[in-house]
Amino acid sequence: MRGHVRKRGSAWAYWIDAGRDQVTNRRIQHTRSGFVSKSAAETAMREALRGFENGTAVRASPTTLADYLER
């Protein structure tokens, strides 16, 4: 996984590239914004990357509530 930080308006944000969806072949990106400084965004990005590598981060699922309730 890779990531980068960028300034958006007066705040900083980070993006993490988490590969591609196996079904649609679209890129999977995780983003967070609203950081006061670049270093704060970089620190949060490193923590998020560490969470994805350790398996402690929760990834979004395309499962809807209706699908979940049917199961």
mmCIF file of the N, C-alpha and C atoms, coordinates in Angstrom:
data_MODEL
# 
_entry.id   MODEL 
# 
loop_
_atom_site.group_PDB 
_atom_site.id 
_atom_site.type_symbol 
_atom_site.label_atom_id 
_atom_site.label_alt_id 
_atom_site.label_comp_id 
_atom_site.label_asym_id 
_atom_site.label_entity_id 
_atom_site.label_seq_id 
_atom_site.pdbx_PDB_ins_code 
_atom_site.Cartn_x 
_atom_site.Cartn_y 
_atom_site.Cartn_z 
_atom_site.occupancy 
_atom_site.B_iso_or_equiv 
_atom_site.pdbx_formal_charge 
_atom_site.auth_seq_id 
_atom_site.auth_comp_id 
_atom_site.auth_asym_id 
_atom_site.auth_atom_id 
_atom_site.pdbx_PDB_model_num 
ATOM 1   N N  . MET A 1 1  ? 0.826   -1.176  0.000   1.00 0.00 ? 1  MET A N  1 
ATOM 2   C CA . MET A 1 1  ? 0.000   0.000   0.000   1.00 0.00 ? 1  MET A CA 1 
ATOM 3   C C  . MET A 1 1  ? 0.871   1.240   0.000   1.00 0.00 ? 1  MET A C  1 
ATOM 4   N N  . ARG A 1 2  ? 0.344   2.247   -0.653  1.00 0.00 ? 2  ARG A N  1 
ATOM 5   C CA . ARG A 1 2  ? 1.067   3.505   -0.709  1.00 0.00 ? 2  ARG A CA 1 
ATOM 6   C C  . ARG A 1 2  ? 0.112   4.633   -0.383  1.00 0.00 ? 2  ARG A C  1 
ATOM 7   N N  . GLY A 1 3  ? 0.650   5.762   -0.002  1.00 0.00 ? 3  GLY A N  1 
ATOM 8   C CA . GLY A 1 3  ? -0.185  6.898   0.307   1.00 0.00 ? 3  GLY A CA 1 
ATOM 9   C C  . GLY A 1 3  ? 0.536   8.201   0.051   1.00 0.00 ? 3  GLY A C  1 
ATOM 10  N N  . HIS A 1 4  ? -0.237  9.283   0.051   1.00 0.00 ? 4  HIS A N  1 
ATOM 11  C CA . HIS A 1 4  ? 0.346   10.608  -0.095  1.00 0.00 ? 4  HIS A CA 1 
ATOM 12  C C  . HIS A 1 4  ? -0.535  11.629  0.613   1.00 0.00 ? 4  HIS A C  1 
ATOM 13  N N  . VAL A 1 5  ? 0.067   12.783  0.926   1.00 0.00 ? 5  VAL A N  1 
ATOM 14  C CA . VAL A 1 5  ? -0.665  13.869  1.567   1.00 0.00 ? 5  VAL A CA 1 
ATOM 15  C C  . VAL A 1 5  ? -0.727  15.049  0.607   1.00 0.00 ? 5  VAL A C  1 
ATOM 16  N N  . ARG A 1 6  ? -1.779  15.875  0.791   1.00 0.00 ? 6  ARG A N  1 
ATOM 17  C CA . ARG A 1 6  ? -1.958  17.020  -0.089  1.00 0.00 ? 6  ARG A CA 1 
ATOM 18  C C  . ARG A 1 6  ? -2.775  18.066  0.657   1.00 0.00 ? 6  ARG A C  1 
ATOM 19  N N  . LYS A 1 7  ? -2.535  19.316  0.338   1.00 0.00 ? 7  LYS A N  1 
ATOM 20  C CA . LYS A 1 7  ? -3.295  20.392  0.959   1.00 0.00 ? 7  LYS A CA 1 
ATOM 21  C C  . LYS A 1 7  ? -4.580  20.622  0.173   1.00 0.00 ? 7  LYS A C  1 
ATOM 22  N N  . ARG A 1 8  ? -5.698  20.655  0.895   1.00 0.00 ? 8  ARG A N  1 
ATOM 23  C CA . ARG A 1 8  ? -7.005  20.913  0.294   1.00 0.00 ? 8  ARG A CA 1 
ATOM 24  C C  . ARG A 1 8  ? -7.587  22.141  0.984   1.00 0.00 ? 8  ARG A C  1 
ATOM 25  N N  . GLY A 1 9  ? -7.536  23.266  0.314   1.00 0.00 ? 9  GLY A N  1 
ATOM 26  C CA . GLY A 1 9  ? -7.989  24.510  0.936   1.00 0.00 ? 9  GLY A CA 1 
ATOM 27  C C  . GLY A 1 9  ? -7.037  24.896  2.049   1.00 0.00 ? 9  GLY A C  1 
ATOM 28  N N  . SER A 1 10 ? -7.566  25.034  3.252   1.00 0.00 ? 10 SER A N  1 
ATOM 29  C CA . SER A 1 10 ? -6.716  25.400  4.385   1.00 0.00 ? 10 SER A CA 1 
ATOM 30  C C  . SER A 1 10 ? -6.328  24.184  5.221   1.00 0.00 ? 10 SER A C  1 
ATOM 31  N N  . ALA A 1 11 ? -6.815  23.005  4.863   1.00 0.00 ? 11 ALA A N  1 
ATOM 32  C CA . ALA A 1 11 ? -6.545  21.787  5.630   1.00 0.00 ? 11 ALA A CA 1 
ATOM 33  C C  . ALA A 1 11 ? -5.707  20.811  4.809   1.00 0.00 ? 11 ALA A C  1 
ATOM 34  N N  . TRP A 1 12 ? -5.162  19.823  5.488   1.00 0.00 ? 12 TRP A N  1 
ATOM 35  C CA . TRP A 1 12 ? -4.371  18.782  4.846   1.00 0.00 ? 12 TRP A CA 1 
ATOM 36  C C  . TRP A 1 12 ? -5.159  17.477  4.842   1.00 0.00 ? 12 TRP A C  1 
ATOM 37  N N  . ALA A 1 13 ? -4.893  16.642  3.839   1.00 0.00 ? 13 ALA A N  1 
ATOM 38  C CA . ALA A 1 13 ? -5.586  15.360  3.718   1.00 0.00 ? 13 ALA A CA 1 
ATOM 39  C C  . ALA A 1 13 ? -4.584  14.299  3.280   1.00 0.00 ? 13 ALA A C  1 
ATOM 40  N N  . TYR A 1 14 ? -4.946  13.024  3.524   1.00 0.00 ? 14 TYR A N  1 
ATOM 41  C CA . TYR A 1 14 ? -4.115  11.930  3.010   1.00 0.00 ? 14 TYR A CA 1 
ATOM 42  C C  . TYR A 1 14 ? -4.975  10.956  2.227   1.00 0.00 ? 14 TYR A C  1 
ATOM 43  N N  . TRP A 1 15 ? -4.335  10.288  1.267   1.00 0.00 ? 15 TRP A N  1 
ATOM 44  C CA . TRP A 1 15 ? -4.950  9.239   0.465   1.00 0.00 ? 15 TRP A CA 1 
ATOM 45  C C  . TRP A 1 15 ? -4.093  7.998   0.578   1.00 0.00 ? 15 TRP A C  1 
ATOM 46  N N  . ILE A 1 16 ? -4.743  6.851   0.709   1.00 0.00 ? 16 ILE A N  1 
ATOM 47  C CA . ILE A 1 16 ? -4.048  5.572   0.720   1.00 0.00 ? 16 ILE A CA 1 
ATOM 48  C C  . ILE A 1 16 ? -4.586  4.747   -0.432  1.00 0.00 ? 16 ILE A C  1 
ATOM 49  N N  . ASP A 1 17 ? -3.696  4.268   -1.278  1.00 0.00 ? 17 ASP A N  1 
ATOM 50  C CA . ASP A 1 17 ? -4.073  3.414   -2.392  1.00 0.00 ? 17 ASP A CA 1 
ATOM 51  C C  . ASP A 1 17 ? -4.036  1.973   -1.899  1.00 0.00 ? 17 ASP A C  1 
ATOM 52  N N  . ALA A 1 18 ? -5.208  1.321   -1.863  1.00 0.00 ? 18 ALA A N  1 
ATOM 53  C CA . ALA A 1 18 ? -5.319  -0.026  -1.296  1.00 0.00 ? 18 ALA A CA 1 
ATOM 54  C C  . ALA A 1 18 ? -5.513  -1.089  -2.366  1.00 0.00 ? 18 ALA A C  1 
ATOM 55  N N  . GLY A 1 19 ? -5.022  -0.855  -3.561  1.00 0.00 ? 19 GLY A N  1 
ATOM 56  C CA . GLY A 1 19 ? -5.117  -1.856  -4.624  1.00 0.00 ? 19 GLY A CA 1 
ATOM 57  C C  . GLY A 1 19 ? -6.340  -1.675  -5.499  1.00 0.00 ? 19 GLY A C  1 
ATOM 58  N N  . ARG A 1 20 ? -6.804  -2.793  -6.057  1.00 0.00 ? 20 ARG A N  1 
ATOM 59  C CA . ARG A 1 20 ? -7.951  -2.769  -6.968  1.00 0.00 ? 20 ARG A CA 1 
ATOM 60  C C  . ARG A 1 20 ? -9.014  -3.751  -6.521  1.00 0.00 ? 20 ARG A C  1 
ATOM 61  N N  . ASP A 1 21 ? -10.269 -3.399  -6.805  1.00 0.00 ? 21 ASP A N  1 
ATOM 62  C CA . ASP A 1 21 ? -11.394 -4.281  -6.540  1.00 0.00 ? 21 ASP A CA 1 
ATOM 63  C C  . ASP A 1 21 ? -11.316 -5.446  -7.514  1.00 0.00 ? 21 ASP A C  1 
ATOM 64  N N  . GLN A 1 22 ? -11.481 -6.670  -7.024  1.00 0.00 ? 22 GLN A N  1 
ATOM 65  C CA . GLN A 1 22 ? -11.330 -7.847  -7.880  1.00 0.00 ? 22 GLN A CA 1 
ATOM 66  C C  . GLN A 1 22 ? -12.461 -7.995  -8.877  1.00 0.00 ? 22 GLN A C  1 
ATOM 67  N N  . VAL A 1 23 ? -13.642 -7.500  -8.553  1.00 0.00 ? 23 VAL A N  1 
ATOM 68  C CA . VAL A 1 23 ? -14.793 -7.651  -9.441  1.00 0.00 ? 23 VAL A CA 1 
ATOM 69  C C  . VAL A 1 23 ? -14.825 -6.563  -10.495 1.00 0.00 ? 23 VAL A C  1 
ATOM 70  N N  . THR A 1 24 ? -14.712 -5.307  -10.072 1.00 0.00 ? 24 THR A N  1 
ATOM 71  C CA . THR A 1 24 ? -14.859 -4.190  -11.000 1.00 0.00 ? 24 THR A CA 1 
ATOM 72  C C  . THR A 1 24 ? -13.532 -3.661  -11.523 1.00 0.00 ? 24 THR A C  1 
ATOM 73  N N  . ASN A 1 25 ? -12.424 -4.059  -10.929 1.00 0.00 ? 25 ASN A N  1 
ATOM 74  C CA . ASN A 1 25 ? -11.082 -3.613  -11.301 1.00 0.00 ? 25 ASN A CA 1 
ATOM 75  C C  . ASN A 1 25 ? -10.890 -2.110  -11.081 1.00 0.00 ? 25 ASN A C  1 
ATOM 76  N N  . ARG A 1 26 ? -11.706 -1.506  -10.216 1.00 0.00 ? 26 ARG A N  1 
ATOM 77  C CA . ARG A 1 26 ? -11.569 -0.091  -9.893  1.00 0.00 ? 26 ARG A CA 1 
ATOM 78  C C  . ARG A 1 26 ? -10.612 0.059   -8.716  1.00 0.00 ? 26 ARG A C  1 
ATOM 79  N N  . ARG A 1 27 ? -9.930  1.218   -8.668  1.00 0.00 ? 27 ARG A N  1 
ATOM 80  C CA . ARG A 1 27 ? -9.013  1.494   -7.574  1.00 0.00 ? 27 ARG A CA 1 
ATOM 81  C C  . ARG A 1 27 ? -9.768  1.637   -6.264  1.00 0.00 ? 27 ARG A C  1 
ATOM 82  N N  . ILE A 1 28 ? -9.161  1.142   -5.186  1.00 0.00 ? 28 ILE A N  1 
ATOM 83  C CA . ILE A 1 28 ? -9.716  1.307   -3.851  1.00 0.00 ? 28 ILE A CA 1 
ATOM 84  C C  . ILE A 1 28 ? -8.830  2.320   -3.135  1.00 0.00 ? 28 ILE A C  1 
ATOM 85  N N  . GLN A 1 29 ? -9.427  3.436   -2.740  1.00 0.00 ? 29 GLN A N  1 
ATOM 86  C CA . GLN A 1 29 ? -8.690  4.472   -2.030  1.00 0.00 ? 29 GLN A CA 1 
ATOM 87  C C  . GLN A 1 29 ? -9.385  4.802   -0.722  1.00 0.00 ? 29 GLN A C  1 
ATOM 88  N N  . HIS A 1 30 ? -8.584  5.070   0.293   1.00 0.00 ? 30 HIS A N  1 
ATOM 89  C CA . HIS A 1 30 ? -9.083  5.516   1.586   1.00 0.00 ? 30 HIS A CA 1 
ATOM 90  C C  . HIS A 1 30 ? -8.542  6.914   1.809   1.00 0.00 ? 30 HIS A C  1 
ATOM 91  N N  . THR A 1 31 ? -9.395  7.843   2.202   1.00 0.00 ? 31 THR A N  1 
ATOM 92  C CA . THR A 1 31 ? -8.961  9.220   2.398   1.00 0.00 ? 31 THR A CA 1 
ATOM 93  C C  . THR A 1 31 ? -9.528  9.790   3.691   1.00 0.00 ? 31 THR A C  1 
ATOM 94  N N  . ARG A 1 32 ? -8.762  10.652  4.298   1.00 0.00 ? 32 ARG A N  1 
ATOM 95  C CA . ARG A 1 32 ? -9.191  11.396  5.478   1.00 0.00 ? 32 ARG A CA 1 
ATOM 96  C C  . ARG A 1 32 ? -8.656  12.818  5.326   1.00 0.00 ? 32 ARG A C  1 
ATOM 97  N N  . SER A 1 33 ? -9.426  13.787  5.780   1.00 0.00 ? 33 SER A N  1 
ATOM 98  C CA . SER A 1 33 ? -8.996  15.176  5.654   1.00 0.00 ? 33 SER A CA 1 
ATOM 99  C C  . SER A 1 33 ? -9.313  15.939  6.930   1.00 0.00 ? 33 SER A C  1 
ATOM 100 N N  . GLY A 1 34 ? -8.922  17.207  6.940   1.00 0.00 ? 34 GLY A N  1 
ATOM 101 C CA . GLY A 1 34 ? -9.191  18.076  8.075   1.00 0.00 ? 34 GLY A CA 1 
ATOM 102 C C  . GLY A 1 34 ? -8.028  18.226  9.031   1.00 0.00 ? 34 GLY A C  1 
ATOM 103 N N  . PHE A 1 35 ? -6.840  17.851  8.609   1.00 0.00 ? 35 PHE A N  1 
ATOM 104 C CA . PHE A 1 35 ? -5.665  17.969  9.473   1.00 0.00 ? 35 PHE A CA 1 
ATOM 105 C C  . PHE A 1 35 ? -5.112  19.383  9.405   1.00 0.00 ? 35 PHE A C  1 
ATOM 106 N N  . VAL A 1 36 ? -4.648  19.896  10.536  1.00 0.00 ? 36 VAL A N  1 
ATOM 107 C CA . VAL A 1 36 ? -4.177  21.269  10.629  1.00 0.00 ? 36 VAL A CA 1 
ATOM 108 C C  . VAL A 1 36 ? -2.830  21.443  9.944   1.00 0.00 ? 36 VAL A C  1 
ATOM 109 N N  . SER A 1 37 ? -1.981  20.432  10.024  1.00 0.00 ? 37 SER A N  1 
ATOM 110 C CA . SER A 1 37 ? -0.643  20.555  9.460   1.00 0.00 ? 37 SER A CA 1 
ATOM 111 C C  . SER A 1 37 ? -0.306  19.335  8.608   1.00 0.00 ? 37 SER A C  1 
ATOM 112 N N  . LYS A 1 38 ? 0.707   19.501  7.789   1.00 0.00 ? 38 LYS A N  1 
ATOM 113 C CA . LYS A 1 38 ? 1.164   18.410  6.936   1.00 0.00 ? 38 LYS A CA 1 
ATOM 114 C C  . LYS A 1 38 ? 1.704   17.263  7.788   1.00 0.00 ? 38 LYS A C  1 
ATOM 115 N N  . SER A 1 39 ? 2.422   17.587  8.827   1.00 0.00 ? 39 SER A N  1 
ATOM 116 C CA . SER A 1 39 ? 2.995   16.532  9.674   1.00 0.00 ? 39 SER A CA 1 
ATOM 117 C C  . SER A 1 39 ? 1.898   15.742  10.383  1.00 0.00 ? 39 SER A C  1 
ATOM 118 N N  . ALA A 1 40 ? 0.802   16.396  10.762  1.00 0.00 ? 40 ALA A N  1 
ATOM 119 C CA . ALA A 1 40 ? -0.312  15.682  11.401  1.00 0.00 ? 40 ALA A CA 1 
ATOM 120 C C  . ALA A 1 40 ? -0.951  14.716  10.407  1.00 0.00 ? 40 ALA A C  1 
ATOM 121 N N  . ALA A 1 41 ? -1.099  15.142  9.161   1.00 0.00 ? 41 ALA A N  1 
ATOM 122 C CA . ALA A 1 41 ? -1.666  14.270  8.130   1.00 0.00 ? 41 ALA A CA 1 
ATOM 123 C C  . ALA A 1 41 ? -0.737  13.088  7.848   1.00 0.00 ? 41 ALA A C  1 
ATOM 124 N N  . GLU A 1 42 ? 0.565   13.331  7.798   1.00 0.00 ? 42 GLU A N  1 
ATOM 125 C CA . GLU A 1 42 ? 1.528   12.254  7.555   1.00 0.00 ? 42 GLU A CA 1 
ATOM 126 C C  . GLU A 1 42 ? 1.523   11.248  8.698   1.00 0.00 ? 42 GLU A C  1 
ATOM 127 N N  . THR A 1 43 ? 1.434   11.734  9.922   1.00 0.00 ? 43 THR A N  1 
ATOM 128 C CA . THR A 1 43 ? 1.395   10.842  11.077  1.00 0.00 ? 43 THR A CA 1 
ATOM 129 C C  . THR A 1 43 ? 0.147   9.966   11.050  1.00 0.00 ? 43 THR A C  1 
ATOM 130 N N  . ALA A 1 44 ? -1.001  10.578  10.769  1.00 0.00 ? 44 ALA A N  1 
ATOM 131 C CA . ALA A 1 44 ? -2.251  9.815   10.696  1.00 0.00 ? 44 ALA A CA 1 
ATOM 132 C C  . ALA A 1 44 ? -2.209  8.811   9.547   1.00 0.00 ? 44 ALA A C  1 
ATOM 133 N N  . MET A 1 45 ? -1.598  9.184   8.426   1.00 0.00 ? 45 MET A N  1 
ATOM 134 C CA . MET A 1 45 ? -1.485  8.279   7.294   1.00 0.00 ? 45 MET A CA 1 
ATOM 135 C C  . MET A 1 45 ? -0.606  7.073   7.651   1.00 0.00 ? 45 MET A C  1 
ATOM 136 N N  . ARG A 1 46 ? 0.498   7.312   8.338   1.00 0.00 ? 46 ARG A N  1 
ATOM 137 C CA . ARG A 1 46 ? 1.362   6.208   8.754   1.00 0.00 ? 46 ARG A CA 1 
ATOM 138 C C  . ARG A 1 46 ? 0.626   5.264   9.705   1.00 0.00 ? 46 ARG A C  1 
ATOM 139 N N  . GLU A 1 47 ? -0.158  5.811   10.628  1.00 0.00 ? 47 GLU A N  1 
ATOM 140 C CA . GLU A 1 47 ? -0.927  4.974   11.549  1.00 0.00 ? 47 GLU A CA 1 
ATOM 141 C C  . GLU A 1 47 ? -1.975  4.157   10.799  1.00 0.00 ? 47 GLU A C  1 
ATOM 142 N N  . ALA A 1 48 ? -2.635  4.775   9.813   1.00 0.00 ? 48 ALA A N  1 
ATOM 143 C CA . ALA A 1 48 ? -3.633  4.054   9.024   1.00 0.00 ? 48 ALA A CA 1 
ATOM 144 C C  . ALA A 1 48 ? -2.976  2.954   8.193   1.00 0.00 ? 48 ALA A C  1 
ATOM 145 N N  . LEU A 1 49 ? -1.832  3.243   7.592   1.00 0.00 ? 49 LEU A N  1 
ATOM 146 C CA . LEU A 1 49 ? -1.105  2.223   6.825   1.00 0.00 ? 49 LEU A CA 1 
ATOM 147 C C  . LEU A 1 49 ? -0.701  1.066   7.728   1.00 0.00 ? 49 LEU A C  1 
ATOM 148 N N  . ARG A 1 50 ? -0.236  1.382   8.927   1.00 0.00 ? 50 ARG A N  1 
ATOM 149 C CA . ARG A 1 50 ? 0.143   0.349   9.886   1.00 0.00 ? 50 ARG A CA 1 
ATOM 150 C C  . ARG A 1 50 ? -1.068  -0.503  10.251  1.00 0.00 ? 50 ARG A C  1 
ATOM 151 N N  . GLY A 1 51 ? -2.221  0.127   10.409  1.00 0.00 ? 51 GLY A N  1 
ATOM 152 C CA . GLY A 1 51 ? -3.444  -0.603  10.728  1.00 0.00 ? 51 GLY A CA 1 
ATOM 153 C C  . GLY A 1 51 ? -3.858  -1.544  9.612   1.00 0.00 ? 51 GLY A C  1 
ATOM 154 N N  . PHE A 1 52 ? -3.730  -1.105  8.351   1.00 0.00 ? 52 PHE A N  1 
ATOM 155 C CA . PHE A 1 52 ? -4.056  -1.971  7.226   1.00 0.00 ? 52 PHE A CA 1 
ATOM 156 C C  . PHE A 1 52 ? -3.080  -3.138  7.122   1.00 0.00 ? 52 PHE A C  1 
ATOM 157 N N  . GLU A 1 53 ? -1.801  -2.869  7.375   1.00 0.00 ? 53 GLU A N  1 
ATOM 158 C CA . GLU A 1 53 ? -0.805  -3.937  7.289   1.00 0.00 ? 53 GLU A CA 1 
ATOM 159 C C  . GLU A 1 53 ? -0.987  -4.958  8.403   1.00 0.00 ? 53 GLU A C  1 
ATOM 160 N N  . ASN A 1 54 ? -1.374  -4.508  9.604   1.00 0.00 ? 54 ASN A N  1 
ATOM 161 C CA . ASN A 1 54 ? -1.575  -5.417  10.738  1.00 0.00 ? 54 ASN A CA 1 
ATOM 162 C C  . ASN A 1 54 ? -2.927  -6.104  10.704  1.00 0.00 ? 54 ASN A C  1 
ATOM 163 N N  . GLY A 1 55 ? -3.833  -5.601  9.886   1.00 0.00 ? 55 GLY A N  1 
ATOM 164 C CA . GLY A 1 55 ? -5.164  -6.182  9.811   1.00 0.00 ? 55 GLY A CA 1 
ATOM 165 C C  . GLY A 1 55 ? -6.121  -5.651  10.855  1.00 0.00 ? 55 GLY A C  1 
ATOM 166 N N  . THR A 1 56 ? -5.750  -4.579  11.547  1.00 0.00 ? 56 THR A N  1 
ATOM 167 C CA . THR A 1 56 ? -6.627  -4.017  12.568  1.00 0.00 ? 56 THR A CA 1 
ATOM 168 C C  . THR A 1 56 ? -7.573  -2.961  12.009  1.00 0.00 ? 56 THR A C  1 
ATOM 169 N N  . ALA A 1 57 ? -7.300  -2.455  10.828  1.00 0.00 ? 57 ALA A N  1 
ATOM 170 C CA . ALA A 1 57 ? -8.173  -1.451  10.213  1.00 0.00 ? 57 ALA A CA 1 
ATOM 171 C C  . ALA A 1 57 ? -9.372  -2.148  9.574   1.00 0.00 ? 57 ALA A C  1 
ATOM 172 N N  . VAL A 1 58 ? -10.498 -1.485  9.627   1.00 0.00 ? 58 VAL A N  1 
ATOM 173 C CA . VAL A 1 58 ? -11.721 -2.047  9.056   1.00 0.00 ? 58 VAL A CA 1 
ATOM 174 C C  . VAL A 1 58 ? -11.886 -1.519  7.641   1.00 0.00 ? 58 VAL A C  1 
ATOM 175 N N  . ARG A 1 59 ? -12.027 -2.411  6.697   1.00 0.00 ? 59 ARG A N  1 
ATOM 176 C CA . ARG A 1 59 ? -12.227 -2.008  5.312   1.00 0.00 ? 59 ARG A CA 1 
ATOM 177 C C  . ARG A 1 59 ? -13.712 -1.950  5.005   1.00 0.00 ? 59 ARG A C  1 
ATOM 178 N N  . ALA A 1 60 ? -14.075 -1.032  4.148   1.00 0.00 ? 60 ALA A N  1 
ATOM 179 C CA . ALA A 1 60 ? -15.478 -0.888  3.764   1.00 0.00 ? 60 ALA A CA 1 
ATOM 180 C C  . ALA A 1 60 ? -15.923 -2.110  2.978   1.00 0.00 ? 60 ALA A C  1 
ATOM 181 N N  . SER A 1 61 ? -17.163 -2.501  3.178   1.00 0.00 ? 61 SER A N  1 
ATOM 182 C CA . SER A 1 61 ? -17.713 -3.662  2.502   1.00 0.00 ? 61 SER A CA 1 
ATOM 183 C C  . SER A 1 61 ? -18.861 -3.222  1.602   1.00 0.00 ? 61 SER A C  1 
ATOM 184 N N  . PRO A 1 62 ? -18.990 -3.815  0.415   1.00 0.00 ? 62 PRO A N  1 
ATOM 185 C CA . PRO A 1 62 ? -20.097 -3.443  -0.455  1.00 0.00 ? 62 PRO A CA 1 
ATOM 186 C C  . PRO A 1 62 ? -21.420 -4.074  -0.036  1.00 0.00 ? 62 PRO A C  1 
ATOM 187 N N  . THR A 1 63 ? -21.435 -4.824  1.055   1.00 0.00 ? 63 THR A N  1 
ATOM 188 C CA . THR A 1 63 ? -22.653 -5.473  1.532   1.00 0.00 ? 63 THR A CA 1 
ATOM 189 C C  . THR A 1 63 ? -23.629 -4.423  2.046   1.00 0.00 ? 63 THR A C  1 
ATOM 190 N N  . THR A 1 64 ? -24.856 -4.482  1.561   1.00 0.00 ? 64 THR A N  1 
ATOM 191 C CA . THR A 1 64 ? -25.892 -3.565  2.027   1.00 0.00 ? 64 THR A CA 1 
ATOM 192 C C  . THR A 1 64 ? -26.591 -4.152  3.236   1.00 0.00 ? 64 THR A C  1 
ATOM 193 N N  . LEU A 1 65 ? -27.358 -3.334  3.904   1.00 0.00 ? 65 LEU A N  1 
ATOM 194 C CA . LEU A 1 65 ? -28.099 -3.797  5.063   1.00 0.00 ? 65 LEU A CA 1 
ATOM 195 C C  . LEU A 1 65 ? -29.096 -4.885  4.664   1.00 0.00 ? 65 LEU A C  1 
ATOM 196 N N  . ALA A 1 66 ? -29.741 -4.732  3.530   1.00 0.00 ? 66 ALA A N  1 
ATOM 197 C CA . ALA A 1 66 ? -30.704 -5.733  3.062   1.00 0.00 ? 66 ALA A CA 1 
ATOM 198 C C  . ALA A 1 66 ? -30.009 -7.083  2.822   1.00 0.00 ? 66 ALA A C  1 
ATOM 199 N N  . ASP A 1 67 ? -28.837 -7.058  2.204   1.00 0.00 ? 67 ASP A N  1 
ATOM 200 C CA . ASP A 1 67 ? -28.090 -8.311  1.988   1.00 0.00 ? 67 ASP A CA 1 
ATOM 201 C C  . ASP A 1 67 ? -27.706 -8.950  3.314   1.00 0.00 ? 67 ASP A C  1 
ATOM 202 N N  . TYR A 1 68 ? -27.280 -8.134  4.253   1.00 0.00 ? 68 TYR A N  1 
ATOM 203 C CA . TYR A 1 68 ? -26.876 -8.640  5.562   1.00 0.00 ? 68 TYR A CA 1 
ATOM 204 C C  . TYR A 1 68 ? -28.059 -9.291  6.279   1.00 0.00 ? 68 TYR A C  1 
ATOM 205 N N  . LEU A 1 69 ? -29.208 -8.639  6.238   1.00 0.00 ? 69 LEU A N  1 
ATOM 206 C CA . LEU A 1 69 ? -30.388 -9.168  6.923   1.00 0.00 ? 69 LEU A CA 1 
ATOM 207 C C  . LEU A 1 69 ? -30.918 -10.450 6.270   1.00 0.00 ? 69 LEU A C  1 
ATOM 208 N N  . GLU A 1 70 ? -30.732 -10.577 4.963   1.00 0.00 ? 70 GLU A N  1 
ATOM 209 C CA . GLU A 1 70 ? -31.155 -11.804 4.281   1.00 0.00 ? 70 GLU A CA 1 
ATOM 210 C C  . GLU A 1 70 ? -30.318 -12.998 4.711   1.00 0.00 ? 70 GLU A C  1 
ATOM 211 N N  . ARG A 1 71 ? -29.050 -12.758 4.993   1.00 0.00 ? 71 ARG A N  1 
ATOM 212 C CA . ARG A 1 71 ? -28.177 -13.835 5.439   1.00 0.00 ? 71 ARG A CA 1 
ATOM 213 C C  . ARG A 1 71 ? -28.515 -14.194 6.846   1.00 0.00 ? 71 ARG A C  1 
# 
